[in-house]
Amino acid sequence: MWEVHYSLESTTYLEDNGALITDLFFAVQALANSDGIPTGGTFQEAQGLIHWMVQDHLVVYRRVESSQIVRILFMKPE
């Protein structure tokens, strides 16, 4: 099982908007059960970063296979 880690910016965004973006939070957390690969939305990988469009948001993250960590760098509304 993978771990999902959040940058300070992402954590703040989730805390400030939690009630409004619950589905986004659960979609991101689901990365832990999918080897860090999105199962919904659209995504592309470029220069070691994954740009994922999900729940009307852009989520940018790095997937670290060696330690099985998904590091959410930022998320912003589309």
C-alpha positions in Angstrom: 0.0 0.0 0.0 1.3 3.5 -0.9 1.3 6.5 1.3 -0.1 9.9 0.3 1.8 12.9 1.6 0.7 16.5 1.2 2.8 19.7 0.8 2.0 22.5 3.2 0.1 24.3 0.3 -2.0 21.3 -0.4 -2.7 20.7 3.3 -3.8 24.3 3.7 -6.1 24.1 0.7 -7.8 21.0 2.0 -8.2 22.5 5.5 -9.6 25.8 4.1 -12.0 24.1 1.7 -12.6 20.7 3.3 -16.4 20.7 3.3 -16.5 21.7 -0.4 -14.0 19.3 -1.7 -14.6 16.1 0.2 -14.8 14.0 -3.1 -11.5 15.4 -4.2 -9.9 14.4 -0.9 -11.2 10.9 -1.2 -10.1 10.7 -4.9 -6.5 11.7 -3.9 -6.5 9.3 -0.9 -7.5 6.5 -3.3 -4.0 6.8 -4.9 -2.7 4.8 -1.9 -4.6 1.8 -3.2 -3.8 2.2 -6.8 0.1 2.2 -6.8 -0.1 6.0 -7.1 -1.8 5.9 -10.5 -5.2 7.7 -10.9 -8.2 5.4 -11.5 -10.5 8.3 -12.6 -10.1 11.6 -14.3 -7.4 12.3 -16.9 -3.7 12.5 -16.3 -0.4 12.8 -18.0 3.2 12.5 -16.8 5.8 15.0 -17.7 9.3 15.5 -16.3 8.6 13.2 -13.3 5.4 15.0 -12.3 1.8 13.8 -12.8 -0.8 16.4 -13.8 -4.2 15.0 -13.0 -7.6 16.5 -13.8 -10.1 15.3 -11.2 -13.2 16.7 -9.5 -12.8 20.0 -11.4 -9.3 20.4 -10.0 -5.7 20.1 -11.3 -3.7 18.0 -8.9 0.1 17.9 -9.5 2.1 15.2 -7.7 5.2 13.2 -7.7 5.2 9.4 -7.5 8.2 7.9 -5.6 8.3 4.2 -6.5 11.3 3.4 -4.3 9.5 4.4 -1.1 5.9 4.0 -2.4 4.9 7.6 -1.7 2.7 9.9 -3.6 3.7 13.5 -2.8 0.9 16.0 -3.6 2.6 19.2 -4.5 -0.5 21.4 -5.2 -4.1 21.3 -6.2 -6.2 24.1 -7.6 -9.6 24.5 -9.1 -9.9 24.2 -12.8 
